[in-house]
């Protein structure tokens, strides 16, 4: 399976959001990654439901919504209604993860779980068969443009082993510090989806940058 690319609109030009989304529509991107931050779970505030609705109004690619918020259960239905195809919640923010995953699936969305850099993949052992996508944070969540954490390669290997051991169909997504140097190594390690924000939107030609990632 070829690698899938999910550009993060956190790094887009918000003054020209419609044109940025239309560029992603025309590109080889597979998903549009939407980072929701509440200033509590992470030390930053990004945007919420109205901006997600605005993105969805123009998007022709599925929205991959990453909730970096406390008590995400309160907002699952709202983000589904705003256009989410995938909803990922942080393990660290969920008291009853299995219940949350079931709630996401009952809404008709793919269910994702995100892990911070310090969180062990072994904590997913009992729910891996209920997870469509695991988002491994390869930077500390909250801000774009951070340096990639090299231990991510080990976590991919551990997670891939767990997925195979349990006979699951879970995809592995990497979020943070992805670039043309580490993208081939991440794919080789077993990643299925690469989230790229600053690397795409800061490029001279974002369209071609997405194409180069897609064809690593």
C-alpha positions in Angstrom: 0.0 0.0 0.0 1.3 3.4 -0.9 1.8 6.0 1.8 -1.2 8.3 2.5 -0.6 12.0 3.0 -2.7 14.2 5.4 -1.6 17.9 5.2 -2.4 19.8 8.4 -4.3 23.0 7.9 -2.9 24.3 11.1 0.0 25.6 9.0 -2.3 27.0 6.2 -2.8 30.7 5.5 -6.0 31.4 7.3 -6.5 34.6 5.5 -6.9 32.5 2.3 -8.3 29.3 3.7 -10.7 28.6 0.8 -7.8 28.7 -1.7 -5.6 26.6 0.5 -8.4 23.9 0.7 -8.9 24.1 -3.0 -5.2 23.5 -3.5 -5.4 20.4 -1.3 -8.4 19.2 -3.2 -6.4 19.3 -6.5 -3.3 17.8 -4.9 -2.5 14.1 -4.3 -3.4 14.5 -0.6 -5.6 11.7 0.8 -7.0 13.5 3.8 -7.1 17.0 5.2 -5.8 16.9 8.8 -7.7 19.3 11.2 -6.0 20.0 14.5 -8.4 21.1 17.3 -6.6 22.6 20.3 -8.4 23.9 23.5 -5.6 25.7 25.4 -6.1 23.2 28.2 -5.0 19.8 27.0 -2.3 21.5 25.0 -0.7 24.9 25.5 -2.2 26.5 22.4 -5.6 27.3 21.0 -6.2 26.7 17.3 -9.8 26.7 16.1 -13.0 24.8 16.6 -16.3 23.8 15.1 -17.1 26.9 12.9 -13.7 26.7 11.1 -14.1 23.0 10.7 -17.5 23.6 9.1 -15.9 26.2 6.8 -13.1 23.8 5.8 -15.7 21.1 5.1 -17.7 23.4 2.9 -14.9 23.6 0.4 -13.1 20.2 0.9 -13.5 17.3 -1.4 -11.1 15.1 0.6 -12.1 13.4 3.9 -11.5 15.5 7.1 -9.1 13.8 9.6 -10.1 15.6 12.8 -7.5 15.4 15.7 -9.0 16.5 19.0 -6.3 17.8 21.3 -8.9 18.7 23.9 -10.1 17.6 27.4 -13.3 15.6 27.7 -13.6 15.0 23.9 -16.8 13.0 24.3 -18.8 16.2 24.7 -17.9 17.3 21.1 -17.9 14.1 19.1 -21.3 14.6 17.5 -20.6 18.3 16.9 -17.4 17.5 14.9 -19.2 14.7 13.0 -21.9 17.2 12.0 -19.1 19.7 11.1 -17.8 17.2 8.5 -15.3 14.8 10.2 -14.8 11.5 8.5 -12.1 10.4 11.1 -12.1 11.5 14.7 -9.0 10.9 16.8 -9.0 11.4 20.5 -6.0 11.4 22.9 -5.7 8.4 25.1 -4.4 10.8 27.8 -7.7 12.7 27.7 -10.1 9.8 27.9 -11.2 8.1 31.1 -13.2 5.5 29.3 -11.4 5.0 26.0 -13.4 2.0 24.8 -16.7 3.8 25.3 -15.4 6.8 23.4 -14.3 4.7 20.5 -17.7 3.1 20.3 -19.4 6.5 20.4 -17.3 7.6 17.5 -18.2 4.5 15.4 -21.9 4.9 16.2 -21.7 8.3 14.6 -20.4 6.7 11.4 -16.9 8.0 11.7 -13.6 6.1 11.7 -12.2 6.0 15.3 -8.6 7.2 16.0 -6.5 7.3 19.1 -3.6 9.7 19.4 -0.6 9.1 21.7 1.8 11.7 23.1 5.5 11.0 22.7 5.8 9.7 26.3 2.8 7.4 26.1 3.5 3.7 25.6 1.8 1.9 22.7 1.3 -1.1 25.0 -1.6 0.8 26.6 -3.6 0.1 23.5 -3.3 -3.6 23.7 -6.8 -4.2 25.0 -8.5 -1.9 22.4 -6.3 -2.1 19.3 -9.0 -4.1 17.5 -11.5 -1.3 18.1 -9.2 1.4 16.6 -9.1 2.3 12.9 -6.1 4.6 13.2 -3.4 5.3 15.8 -1.9 8.8 15.5 1.6 8.7 17.0 2.7 12.2 18.0 6.3 12.6 16.8 6.5 16.1 18.5 4.9 17.3 21.7 1.4 18.4 20.7 0.4 22.0 20.7 2.6 23.8 18.1 3.5 23.3 14.5 7.1 23.4 13.2 8.7 21.4 16.0 11.7 19.0 15.6 10.9 15.4 15.0 11.5 13.0 17.9 13.6 10.1 16.7 12.2 7.5 19.2 9.1 7.6 17.0 10.7 4.9 14.8 10.8 2.5 17.8 7.2 3.3 18.6 6.1 2.5 15.0 7.9 -0.9 15.2 6.3 -1.7 18.6 2.8 -0.6 17.4 3.2 -2.6 14.1 4.1 -5.7 16.2 1.0 -5.2 18.4 -1.3 -4.7 15.4 0.0 -7.9 13.7 -0.1 -9.9 17.0 -3.7 -9.0 17.6 -4.7 -9.4 13.9 -6.0 -5.8 13.8 -6.4 -3.6 10.7 -5.3 -0.4 12.4 -3.5 2.2 10.4 -0.5 4.0 11.8 -0.4 7.8 11.3 2.6 10.0 12.2 2.0 13.6 13.2 4.8 16.2 13.7 8.1 17.2 12.1 7.5 15.1 8.9 9.8 16.1 6.0 11.4 14.7 2.9 14.3 13.3 4.9 12.4 11.3 7.5 9.3 10.4 5.4 11.0 7.4 3.6 12.3 6.1 7.0 8.8 6.4 8.5 7.2 4.5 5.6 9.9 1.9 5.8 9.3 1.5 9.6 5.6 0.8 8.9 3.7 4.1 8.9 0.6 4.3 6.7 -0.3 8.0 6.9 2.0 11.0 7.2 0.7 14.3 8.6 2.6 17.3 7.3 1.9 20.9 8.1 4.8 23.3 8.0 6.7 21.2 5.5 3.8 21.5 3.0 2.5 25.0 3.6 5.9 26.7 4.0 7.1 25.1 0.8 7.6 27.2 -2.4 5.2 24.8 -4.1 2.9 23.0 -1.6 1.2 21.1 -4.5 4.5 19.6 -5.6 5.7 19.0 -2.1 2.6 16.9 -1.4 3.3 14.9 -4.6 6.9 14.3 -3.6 5.8 12.9 -0.2 3.1 10.8 -1.8 5.7 9.2 -4.1 8.5 8.6 -1.6 
